[in-house]
Amino acid sequence: MQISVSSTLTVYHDGQFWTGLAERVEDGRYGVARIVFGAEPSNEEILRFVVNKWAKLSFFGDDPAKANEPARNPKRRTREAAKALKRPAVSTKAQQALASQHETMKRESVRARKQRHADEAEARFEQRKLKRKQKHRGH
C-alpha cells in the first residue's frame, strides 16, 4: 500500500503579521494549518520551523482533494508555475478549511463552557444543601 503526501508552506504578509499557510494533501485528504510568525521570518527561521515543528502542526479538514495529474510537458509546468505565482497566496480551499476549523473550535468552546457552568451550579446547589442540613442539625 502506498500513501502519497504533498505539502506546501506559503509565507505571506496579511496586512498586520507575517503568516504561514501550511497545506497538505495526504492520501486524497486535504488539510490546512495557519501559523502566525509575527515579524518577517528569515529563510533560516522558516527552515528551522519546518524541521522542528512541522510534525506538531494540526491539519484540519477532511475534504477529498481534487489533485490533478502533474503535466509532463516542461513548458506547461513553467506556465502553471508562473500562473500560480500570480494567484493570491491564500487559496479559497484553505480559507474554507480554516473557517471550518474555527467553527469547530467555537462549538467545542461553547459546549465546554455550558458544561463548566452546569458543574458550577451543581456544586453551588450541593453546598447549599449541605449548609441547610448542618443548620437543621443545629451546628
ABEGO torsion letter per residue (X at the ends): XBBBBBBBBBBBBAGABBBBBBBBBBGGBBBBBBBBAEBBBBAAAAAAAAAAAAAABBBBEABBBBBBBBBABAAAAAAAAAAAAABBABBAAAAAAAAAAAAAAAAAAAAAAAAAAAAAAAAAAAAAAAAAAAAAAGX
